Amino acid sequence: MRGVWETIPLPAFFRRSARFDFRAGLPDASLFPYRTWRRVVARALRSREMTAGIYENPAGNCDLRTAIARHIGISRSVSGSPDDVIVTNGTQQAVDIIARVLLEPGDVVAVEKPGYRPPKDLFKALGARVIGVPVDSEGLVVAALPAEARVVYVTPSHQFPLGMAMSLPRRRALLAWAERYNAVVVEDDYDSEFRFGGRPLEPLQTLDTTGRVVYVGTFSKTLLPTLRLAFMVVPPSLREAAYKAKFVTDWHTATMAQNALAQFIDEGAFARHIRRVSRIYSERHQALTAGIKRNFGEYLDLVPSSTGLHIAAYARTASADDIDAIASRAFDLGVAIQSFPLEREPQAGIMLGYGAIETAQIAEGLRRLRSCFDERMSRRSKAA
């Protein structure tokens, strides 16, 4: 067995549930339009593709790719034809495909630090050398990118885990850097459908004029993670190789799910769902942000964010060990939060999601979390 597998943990956090669920990256499953979905699934079962019983195009169902291209063109100004769209089993497979297309063992991949761990582990598993690049209030620090990087993986619309958006000057600088060093930028636009203030910045893919950006989107945040449906928009120069990489990976994503989602988008149900849940998530974002500012001022510094399904806060004085102890104690009280360490730095922080917790539960969840901070920090103060 290759040694790299000893360094990659299996996810365990999502196996647990809690009454006050502040875990990041989870939508509210109770808001999913199950009745409409059952109807489009029933119709999909009777579709020509299903009754034919044959394998699908590796890039995906033509109707779904057309629907996705139209949707992201309207909602995110992402340019691309249906031929540029590849349907995948989640974001992770999209990243895997582009890595297979572009990377040789030993090639350098630049990722955000702190950043989303699963793609980092994936690149390592494929034999790449992964280098963390710091972020600041404007996003990835382009000046710190290693010149030898072949791929740069970023979350520019809602940096994970901190939550800031990459500024327009920084976006332009990143694209200029990619052109100068002949690199590809993987833009993970994982939850930007939910925006609660300010003018949305153009995706990197929209600003790209030289075919340097692979745009990745997912339905895990807008619909359900259990559907395992995502997509990527690739430049024409990478299209055929990406089709082949999808084919050798798993041939194609489940036909029935693709067919159902295509109908769901085409009949307007997806757009209606986004409008409905956006209003609810906006209320939760406001309640959670206000609660942190009002009740955690001596413990946490909130990172400004107006996008997505989570917010983040730096710990003022608590160490990573303190935050882990607080998270453990909070879970005993029915409150689930996630911590994040700042690599090779003494500061730590927490992420608080608002997708999976009802608005009415936020205040009580924060009250219990505050008691955990009080208890831990008081004990540390007495021990000092």
PyMOL commands that set and color helices and strands:
alter all, ss='L'
color gray80, all
select helices_A, chain A and resi 3-6+13-15+29-31+34-45+48-52+62-75+82-84+90-102+117-125+142-144+168-181+204-207+225-227+236-250+255-266+269-295+320-332+359-383
alter helices_A, ss='H'
color red, helices_A
select strands_A, chain A and resi 20-21+85-88+108-113+129-136+139-140+149-154+184-188+213-218+230-233+300-302+310-315+335-336+338-341+348-353
alter strands_A, ss='S'
color yellow, strands_A
deselect
rebuild
show_as cartoon
